[in-house]
């Protein structure tokens, strides 16, 4: 396959200027269309790589969020188990001491635990909802990526078909160029033959003029010397006959060559018509390629719209991630407040136990005094 520069050099060697201009225009348009297709394919591959990197980033962020939620769930479960064990121990000591006080303390601790658990459950459900939304968006992105890959494959197939058509058109142009060059060489040879025939005709005309002069001289000599000139006249007659025969032969050769030239001209016209038809077919193919390029450009516009929508979705994801970070911060603050409340409750229960023990000691001392009395 010849390059664009070689094709242009071959086009410059064409003798017909109009045909050369048409072929040059066709070659330039096909080369530009090929370069534009290559640029569109390059842009689409760059957009694909950019989208893949963004998807990987979002997947990493999702994994981080899942790990954080798992850690939070584990911490919340451990806190619940600690609070349950503390409440059981407190309830046992309260039952041994007094029933009324233990019931009130158990109700307060249960209400506080239920409130903390409700808050944690609401936060957990909110996190699960956000994770479900993220998973839905990830599935949508995967579907969009698969459609994008299919569209890229279709475009690559179209580019390959266009390149094949370009290669076939180049081969046809090379054949046409070779034919035109061969025809130009044939024209040159025919011109040389025509020039040789014209020179031979001029020589024949000069010989005819010389024969006429000789005939006139012979006629003048016949007036003066009839006997001597008879032989000369016979020889001149034979020479003239021979010259006429040669002239007839040369005339027939000239006619035959003229007919051959006419046939060559008609063949050249037929070849020109074929070249015009092939050029028209090539122009039609170029128009089809332009239509395909327009469809490809429309597809790239749609892809740009998809990229814009995805950028909007990425912005929404960042906003949701910020919300999650705020929720995580609020959950950390709530956990610290719950720990402080648990410590205050433990201190209050210890004080109540000490007071009850002192009351029980005083009551037992009073009973002993009564028994002694």
NUTIMI-855289 format. One record per residue (C-alpha): residue number from 1; x, y, z. Coordinates in Angstrom, 2 decimals. Layout:
BEGIN
+-----+---------+---------+---------+
: pos :      c1 :      c2 :      c3 :
+-----+---------+---------+---------+
: NUM :       X :       Y :       Z :
...
+-----+---------+---------+---------+
% end
This chain:
BEGIN
+-----+---------+---------+---------+
: pos :      c1 :      c2 :      c3 :
+-----+---------+---------+---------+
:   1 :    0.00 :    0.00 :    0.00 :
:   2 :    1.42 :    3.30 :   -1.01 :
:   3 :    1.50 :    6.32 :    1.29 :
:   4 :   -0.27 :    9.63 :    0.76 :
:   5 :    2.90 :   11.33 :   -0.57 :
:   6 :    3.52 :    8.55 :   -3.10 :
:   7 :   -0.10 :    8.81 :   -4.27 :
:   8 :    0.27 :   12.57 :   -4.72 :
:   9 :    3.52 :   12.05 :   -6.71 :
:  10 :    1.74 :    9.57 :   -8.97 :
:  11 :   -1.15 :   12.02 :   -9.39 :
:  12 :    1.27 :   14.74 :  -10.52 :
:  13 :    2.51 :   12.42 :  -13.27 :
:  14 :   -0.98 :   12.23 :  -14.86 :
:  15 :   -1.04 :   14.20 :  -18.15 :
:  16 :   -4.73 :   15.12 :  -17.89 :
:  17 :   -4.92 :   18.07 :  -15.45 :
:  18 :   -8.68 :   17.79 :  -14.73 :
:  19 :   -8.41 :   14.09 :  -13.95 :
:  20 :   -5.34 :   14.75 :  -11.78 :
:  21 :   -7.19 :   17.48 :   -9.83 :
:  22 :  -10.15 :   15.19 :   -9.21 :
:  23 :   -7.97 :   12.34 :   -8.02 :
:  24 :   -5.98 :   14.73 :   -5.79 :
:  25 :   -9.16 :   16.10 :   -4.23 :
:  26 :  -10.46 :   12.59 :   -3.62 :
:  27 :   -7.15 :   11.49 :   -2.04 :
:  28 :   -7.06 :   14.58 :    0.21 :
:  29 :  -10.65 :   14.10 :    1.41 :
:  30 :  -10.11 :   10.40 :    2.11 :
:  31 :   -6.90 :   11.14 :    4.01 :
:  32 :   -8.62 :   13.82 :    6.09 :
:  33 :  -11.55 :   11.53 :    6.87 :
:  34 :   -9.15 :    8.79 :    7.96 :
:  35 :   -7.26 :   11.21 :   10.24 :
:  36 :  -10.54 :   12.48 :   11.74 :
:  37 :  -11.67 :    8.92 :   12.45 :
:  38 :   -8.34 :    8.18 :   14.14 :
:  39 :   -8.70 :   11.31 :   16.31 :
:  40 :  -12.27 :   10.37 :   17.35 :
:  41 :  -11.17 :    6.85 :   18.28 :
:  42 :   -8.28 :    8.30 :   20.34 :
:  43 :  -10.63 :   10.68 :   22.19 :
:  44 :  -13.09 :    7.87 :   22.93 :
:  45 :  -10.34 :    5.63 :   24.33 :
:  46 :   -9.15 :    8.49 :   26.58 :
:  47 :  -12.73 :    9.00 :   27.86 :
:  48 :  -13.02 :    5.26 :   28.53 :
:  49 :   -9.80 :    5.28 :   30.58 :
:  50 :  -11.01 :    8.33 :   32.54 :
:  51 :  -14.36 :    6.68 :   33.33 :
:  52 :  -12.63 :    3.46 :   34.41 :
:  53 :  -10.40 :    5.40 :   36.83 :
:  54 :  -13.42 :    7.21 :   38.28 :
:  55 :  -15.29 :    3.92 :   38.74 :
:  56 :  -12.29 :    2.37 :   40.52 :
:  57 :  -12.10 :    5.42 :   42.83 :
:  58 :  -15.81 :    5.13 :   43.68 :
:  59 :  -15.45 :    1.39 :   44.35 :
:  60 :  -12.53 :    2.08 :   46.72 :
:  61 :  -14.60 :    4.69 :   48.55 :
:  62 :  -17.47 :    2.22 :   48.81 :
:  63 :  -15.19 :   -0.43 :   50.30 :
:  64 :  -13.89 :    2.10 :   52.83 :
:  65 :  -17.46 :    3.03 :   53.82 :
:  66 :  -18.42 :   -0.64 :   54.18 :
:  67 :  -15.40 :   -1.26 :   56.42 :
:  68 :  -16.27 :    1.76 :   58.56 :
:  69 :  -19.90 :    0.61 :   58.92 :
:  70 :  -18.76 :   -2.89 :   59.88 :
:  71 :  -16.42 :   -1.44 :   62.50 :
:  72 :  -19.24 :    0.75 :   63.83 :
:  73 :  -21.60 :   -2.25 :   64.00 :
:  74 :  -18.98 :   -4.29 :   65.86 :
:  75 :  -18.38 :   -1.46 :   68.34 :
:  76 :  -22.14 :   -0.98 :   68.84 :
:  77 :  -22.62 :   -4.73 :   69.47 :
:  78 :  -19.79 :   -4.75 :   72.03 :
:  79 :  -21.25 :   -1.68 :   73.78 :
:  80 :  -24.70 :   -3.33 :   73.88 :
:  81 :  -23.24 :   -6.51 :   75.41 :
:  82 :  -21.37 :   -4.47 :   78.06 :
:  83 :  -24.50 :   -2.51 :   78.92 :
:  84 :  -26.55 :   -5.74 :   79.19 :
:  85 :  -24.03 :   -7.33 :   81.58 :
:  86 :  -23.92 :   -4.19 :   83.74 :
:  87 :  -27.70 :   -4.00 :   83.86 :
:  88 :  -27.95 :   -7.70 :   84.87 :
:  89 :  -25.46 :   -7.30 :   87.72 :
:  90 :  -27.20 :   -4.14 :   88.93 :
:  91 :  -30.61 :   -5.82 :   88.83 :
:  92 :  -29.38 :   -8.78 :   90.92 :
:  93 :  -27.95 :   -6.53 :   93.64 :
:  94 :  -31.12 :   -4.42 :   93.66 :
:  95 :  -33.37 :   -7.50 :   94.05 :
:  96 :  -31.41 :   -8.61 :   97.05 :
:  97 :  -31.67 :   -5.18 :   98.67 :
:  98 :  -35.07 :   -3.72 :   97.75 :
:  99 :  -37.65 :   -4.43 :   95.02 :
: 100 :  -39.08 :   -0.98 :   94.52 :
: 101 :  -35.77 :    0.82 :   93.97 :
: 102 :  -34.49 :   -1.89 :   91.60 :
: 103 :  -37.60 :   -1.67 :   89.43 :
: 104 :  -37.25 :    2.09 :   89.01 :
: 105 :  -33.52 :    1.87 :   88.19 :
: 106 :  -34.12 :   -0.95 :   85.70 :
: 107 :  -36.81 :    1.04 :   83.90 :
: 108 :  -34.51 :    4.08 :   83.62 :
: 109 :  -31.59 :    2.03 :   82.33 :
: 110 :  -33.84 :    0.13 :   79.89 :
: 111 :  -35.29 :    3.36 :   78.51 :
: 112 :  -31.82 :    4.86 :   78.06 :
: 113 :  -30.55 :    1.68 :   76.37 :
: 114 :  -33.60 :    1.57 :   74.11 :
: 115 :  -33.08 :    5.19 :   73.12 :
: 116 :  -29.40 :    4.61 :   72.34 :
: 117 :  -30.25 :    1.45 :   70.41 :
: 118 :  -32.98 :    3.25 :   68.45 :
: 119 :  -30.53 :    6.01 :   67.52 :
: 120 :  -27.94 :    3.49 :   66.44 :
: 121 :  -30.53 :    1.51 :   64.46 :
: 122 :  -31.69 :    4.65 :   62.67 :
: 123 :  -28.09 :    5.53 :   61.81 :
: 124 :  -27.46 :    1.94 :   60.72 :
: 125 :  -30.57 :    1.92 :   58.49 :
: 126 :  -29.54 :    5.28 :   57.00 :
: 127 :  -26.09 :    3.88 :   56.24 :
: 128 :  -27.65 :    0.77 :   54.69 :
: 129 :  -29.89 :    2.94 :   52.51 :
: 130 :  -26.90 :    4.97 :   51.34 :
: 131 :  -24.95 :    1.77 :   50.62 :
: 132 :  -27.92 :    0.37 :   48.64 :
: 133 :  -28.08 :    3.58 :   46.61 :
: 134 :  -24.35 :    3.33 :   45.97 :
: 135 :  -24.73 :   -0.29 :   44.84 :
: 136 :  -27.57 :    0.69 :   42.48 :
: 137 :  -25.47 :    3.47 :   41.00 :
: 138 :  -22.52 :    1.10 :   40.66 :
: 139 :  -24.71 :   -1.40 :   38.76 :
: 140 :  -25.97 :    1.42 :   36.52 :
: 141 :  -22.38 :    2.51 :   35.87 :
: 142 :  -21.40 :   -1.07 :   35.02 :
: 143 :  -24.29 :   -1.28 :   32.54 :
: 144 :  -23.32 :    2.07 :   31.03 :
: 145 :  -19.70 :    0.92 :   30.78 :
: 146 :  -20.76 :   -2.29 :   29.02 :
: 147 :  -22.88 :   -0.28 :   26.56 :
: 148 :  -19.95 :    2.09 :   26.08 :
: 149 :  -17.63 :   -0.88 :   25.34 :
: 150 :  -20.14 :   -2.30 :   22.82 :
: 151 :  -20.43 :    1.11 :   21.17 :
: 152 :  -16.64 :    1.37 :   20.99 :
: 153 :  -16.44 :   -2.07 :   19.41 :
: 154 :  -19.02 :   -1.02 :   16.81 :
: 155 :  -17.07 :    2.14 :   16.07 :
: 156 :  -13.82 :    0.16 :   15.79 :
: 157 :  -15.52 :   -2.20 :   13.34 :
: 158 :  -16.74 :    0.77 :   11.33 :
: 159 :  -13.25 :    2.24 :   11.32 :
: 160 :  -11.81 :   -1.07 :   10.13 :
: 161 :  -14.42 :   -1.25 :    7.36 :
: 162 :  -13.64 :    2.33 :    6.36 :
: 163 :   -9.91 :    1.54 :    6.31 :
: 164 :  -10.58 :   -1.52 :    4.15 :
: 165 :  -12.67 :    0.59 :    1.78 :
: 166 :   -9.90 :    3.21 :    1.70 :
: 167 :   -7.35 :    0.51 :    0.88 :
: 168 :   -9.55 :   -0.83 :   -1.92 :
: 169 :  -10.07 :    2.69 :   -3.26 :
: 170 :   -6.33 :    3.32 :   -3.16 :
: 171 :   -5.70 :    0.12 :   -5.08 :
: 172 :   -8.24 :    1.20 :   -7.70 :
: 173 :   -6.62 :    4.63 :   -7.91 :
: 174 :   -3.20 :    3.03 :   -8.36 :
: 175 :   -4.58 :    0.82 :  -11.15 :
: 176 :   -6.18 :    3.84 :  -12.80 :
: 177 :   -2.94 :    5.78 :  -12.48 :
: 178 :   -1.00 :    2.93 :  -14.03 :
: 179 :   -3.53 :    2.77 :  -16.87 :
: 180 :   -3.30 :    6.50 :  -17.43 :
: 181 :    0.51 :    6.35 :  -17.43 :
: 182 :    0.43 :    3.45 :  -19.89 :
: 183 :   -1.98 :    5.39 :  -22.08 :
: 184 :    0.31 :    8.42 :  -21.91 :
: 185 :    3.24 :    6.26 :  -23.07 :
: 186 :    1.07 :    4.87 :  -25.90 :
: 187 :    0.11 :    8.39 :  -26.92 :
: 188 :    3.77 :    9.37 :  -27.07 :
: 189 :    4.57 :    6.36 :  -29.29 :
: 190 :    1.61 :    7.15 :  -31.55 :
: 191 :    2.73 :   10.75 :  -31.85 :
: 192 :    6.18 :    9.56 :  -32.92 :
: 193 :    4.63 :    7.22 :  -35.50 :
: 194 :    2.39 :    9.99 :  -36.82 :
: 195 :    5.42 :   12.30 :  -37.11 :
: 196 :    7.31 :    9.60 :  -39.03 :
: 197 :    4.32 :    9.08 :  -41.35 :
: 198 :    4.06 :   12.81 :  -41.97 :
: 199 :    7.76 :   12.91 :  -42.81 :
: 200 :    7.35 :    9.99 :  -45.23 :
: 201 :    4.38 :   11.75 :  -46.84 :
: 202 :    6.44 :   14.88 :  -47.30 :
: 203 :    9.15 :   12.78 :  -48.95 :
: 204 :    6.55 :   11.20 :  -51.24 :
: 205 :    5.27 :   14.64 :  -52.23 :
: 206 :    8.81 :   15.74 :  -53.04 :
: 207 :    9.36 :   12.59 :  -55.14 :
: 208 :    6.09 :   13.26 :  -56.97 :
: 209 :    7.21 :   16.79 :  -57.74 :
: 210 :   10.55 :   15.48 :  -59.00 :
: 211 :    8.75 :   12.92 :  -61.22 :
: 212 :    6.58 :   15.65 :  -62.65 :
: 213 :    9.65 :   17.73 :  -63.40 :
: 214 :   11.32 :   14.73 :  -65.02 :
: 215 :    8.19 :   14.07 :  -67.05 :
: 216 :    8.18 :   17.63 :  -68.25 :
: 217 :   11.86 :   17.40 :  -69.15 :
: 218 :   11.24 :   14.14 :  -70.95 :
: 219 :    8.43 :   15.77 :  -72.92 :
: 220 :   10.74 :   18.59 :  -73.92 :
: 221 :   13.46 :   16.11 :  -74.89 :
: 222 :   10.99 :   14.13 :  -76.95 :
: 223 :   10.51 :   17.10 :  -79.13 :
: 224 :   14.22 :   17.18 :  -79.95 :
: 225 :   15.31 :   13.53 :  -79.57 :
: 226 :   12.47 :   11.09 :  -80.05 :
: 227 :   14.61 :    7.96 :  -80.43 :
: 228 :   16.84 :    8.51 :  -77.47 :
: 229 :   14.08 :    9.57 :  -75.21 :
: 230 :   11.76 :    6.56 :  -75.80 :
: 231 :   13.95 :    4.34 :  -73.63 :
: 232 :   14.20 :    7.03 :  -71.03 :
: 233 :   10.46 :    7.52 :  -71.09 :
: 234 :    9.86 :    3.80 :  -70.64 :
: 235 :   12.22 :    3.75 :  -67.71 :
: 236 :   10.54 :    6.80 :  -66.25 :
: 237 :    7.12 :    5.16 :  -66.73 :
: 238 :    8.25 :    2.06 :  -64.88 :
: 239 :    9.72 :    4.21 :  -62.15 :
: 240 :    6.52 :    6.18 :  -61.94 :
: 241 :    4.45 :    3.02 :  -61.75 :
: 242 :    6.69 :    1.73 :  -59.02 :
: 243 :    6.42 :    5.04 :  -57.24 :
: 244 :    2.64 :    5.01 :  -57.56 :
: 245 :    2.56 :    1.46 :  -56.17 :
: 246 :    4.71 :    2.50 :  -53.25 :
: 247 :    2.54 :    5.56 :  -52.81 :
: 248 :   -0.60 :    3.39 :  -52.73 :
: 249 :    1.05 :    1.11 :  -50.21 :
: 250 :    2.10 :    4.00 :  -48.03 :
: 251 :   -1.39 :    5.50 :  -48.36 :
: 252 :   -2.96 :    2.22 :  -47.25 :
: 253 :   -0.52 :    2.07 :  -44.35 :
: 254 :   -1.41 :    5.62 :  -43.41 :
: 255 :   -5.14 :    4.79 :  -43.56 :
: 256 :   -4.59 :    1.69 :  -41.45 :
: 257 :   -2.60 :    3.69 :  -38.91 :
: 258 :   -5.24 :    6.40 :  -38.86 :
: 259 :   -7.92 :    3.77 :  -38.19 :
: 260 :   -5.72 :    2.36 :  -35.41 :
: 261 :   -5.34 :    5.86 :  -34.00 :
: 262 :   -9.12 :    6.33 :  -34.11 :
: 263 :   -9.62 :    3.01 :  -32.34 :
: 264 :   -7.06 :    4.02 :  -29.73 :
: 265 :   -8.88 :    7.33 :  -29.25 :
: 266 :  -12.22 :    5.56 :  -28.81 :
: 267 :  -10.61 :    3.15 :  -26.34 :
: 268 :   -9.12 :    6.14 :  -24.53 :
: 269 :  -12.57 :    7.75 :  -24.39 :
: 270 :  -14.05 :    4.54 :  -23.02 :
: 271 :  -11.30 :    4.40 :  -20.39 :
: 272 :  -12.01 :    8.04 :  -19.53 :
: 273 :  -15.68 :    7.20 :  -19.05 :
: 274 :  -14.74 :    4.27 :  -16.86 :
: 275 :  -12.45 :    6.52 :  -14.86 :
: 276 :  -15.27 :    9.05 :  -14.46 :
: 277 :  -17.64 :    6.32 :  -13.29 :
: 278 :  -15.07 :    5.01 :  -10.85 :
: 279 :  -14.49 :    8.54 :   -9.57 :
: 280 :  -18.23 :    9.03 :   -9.12 :
: 281 :  -18.36 :    5.75 :   -7.19 :
: 282 :  -15.45 :    6.96 :   -5.08 :
: 283 :  -17.26 :   10.25 :   -4.41 :
: 284 :  -20.36 :    8.31 :   -3.34 :
: 285 :  -18.23 :    6.20 :   -1.02 :
: 286 :  -16.66 :    9.35 :    0.43 :
: 287 :  -20.14 :   10.76 :    1.04 :
: 288 :  -21.09 :    7.55 :    2.82 :
: 289 :  -17.94 :    7.82 :    4.91 :
: 290 :  -18.86 :   11.41 :    5.77 :
: 291 :  -22.30 :   10.25 :    6.87 :
: 292 :  -20.68 :    7.60 :    9.03 :
: 293 :  -18.37 :   10.25 :   10.47 :
: 294 :  -21.39 :   12.43 :   11.28 :
: 295 :  -23.05 :    9.50 :   13.04 :
: 296 :  -19.80 :    8.86 :   14.92 :
: 297 :  -19.67 :   12.54 :   15.93 :
: 298 :  -23.27 :   12.30 :   17.16 :
: 299 :  -22.28 :    9.22 :   19.14 :
: 300 :  -19.36 :   11.14 :   20.63 :
: 301 :  -21.78 :   13.93 :   21.58 :
: 302 :  -24.00 :   11.40 :   23.34 :
: 303 :  -20.94 :   10.03 :   25.12 :
: 304 :  -19.99 :   13.55 :   26.22 :
: 305 :  -23.51 :   13.96 :   27.62 :
: 306 :  -23.10 :   10.65 :   29.47 :
: 307 :  -19.78 :   11.88 :   30.87 :
: 308 :  -21.45 :   15.10 :   32.02 :
: 309 :  -24.27 :   13.16 :   33.73 :
: 310 :  -21.70 :   10.92 :   35.36 :
: 311 :  -19.77 :   13.92 :   36.60 :
: 312 :  -23.02 :   15.18 :   38.16 :
: 313 :  -23.51 :   11.78 :   39.77 :
: 314 :  -19.93 :   11.88 :   41.07 :
: 315 :  -20.66 :   15.29 :   42.62 :
: 316 :  -23.79 :   13.84 :   44.22 :
: 317 :  -21.71 :   10.93 :   45.51 :
: 318 :  -19.21 :   13.32 :   47.04 :
: 319 :  -22.04 :   15.18 :   48.71 :
: 320 :  -23.46 :   11.90 :   50.07 :
: 321 :  -19.98 :   10.90 :   51.28 :
: 322 :  -19.74 :   14.20 :   53.16 :
: 323 :  -23.14 :   13.47 :   54.70 :
: 324 :  -21.90 :   10.04 :   55.75 :
: 325 :  -18.80 :   11.59 :   57.30 :
: 326 :  -21.01 :   13.99 :   59.24 :
: 327 :  -23.20 :   11.07 :   60.38 :
: 328 :  -20.10 :    9.19 :   61.47 :
: 329 :  -18.93 :   12.22 :   63.46 :
: 330 :  -22.37 :   12.57 :   65.10 :
: 331 :  -22.36 :    8.85 :   65.94 :
: 332 :  -18.93 :    9.22 :   67.58 :
: 333 :  -20.22 :   12.15 :   69.67 :
: 334 :  -23.33 :   10.15 :   70.69 :
: 335 :  -21.20 :    7.15 :   71.69 :
: 336 :  -19.04 :    9.37 :   73.96 :
: 337 :  -22.20 :   10.89 :   75.52 :
: 338 :  -23.63 :    7.39 :   76.16 :
: 339 :  -20.40 :    6.33 :   77.91 :
: 340 :  -20.55 :    9.41 :   80.18 :
: 341 :  -24.20 :    8.69 :   81.03 :
: 342 :  -23.33 :    5.04 :   81.87 :
: 343 :  -20.54 :    6.19 :   84.22 :
: 344 :  -22.91 :    8.66 :   85.99 :
: 345 :  -25.55 :    5.91 :   86.37 :
: 346 :  -22.97 :    3.55 :   87.89 :
: 347 :  -21.90 :    6.24 :   90.39 :
: 348 :  -25.53 :    6.91 :   91.33 :
: 349 :  -26.24 :    3.21 :   91.84 :
: 350 :  -23.16 :    2.82 :   94.06 :
: 351 :  -24.32 :    5.76 :   96.21 :
: 352 :  -27.82 :    4.26 :   96.48 :
: 353 :  -26.39 :    0.92 :   97.56 :
: 354 :  -24.30 :    2.55 :  100.26 :
: 355 :  -27.32 :    4.46 :  101.55 :
: 356 :  -29.46 :    1.32 :  101.60 :
: 357 :  -26.76 :   -0.57 :  103.48 :
: 358 :  -26.58 :    2.20 :  106.10 :
: 359 :  -30.41 :    2.13 :  106.42 :
: 360 :  -30.41 :   -1.62 :  106.78 :
: 361 :  -27.67 :   -1.45 :  109.43 :
: 362 :  -29.60 :    1.15 :  111.44 :
: 363 :  -32.83 :   -0.85 :  111.17 :
: 364 :  -31.08 :   -4.03 :  112.34 :
: 365 :  -29.57 :   -2.18 :  115.33 :
: 366 :  -33.04 :   -0.87 :  116.28 :
: 367 :  -34.49 :   -4.38 :  116.06 :
: 368 :  -31.76 :   -5.73 :  118.36 :
: 369 :  -32.51 :   -3.01 :  120.90 :
: 370 :  -36.21 :   -3.87 :  120.76 :
: 371 :  -35.47 :   -7.55 :  121.30 :
: 372 :  -33.29 :   -6.78 :  124.29 :
: 373 :  -36.04 :   -4.67 :  125.85 :
+-----+---------+---------+---------+
% end
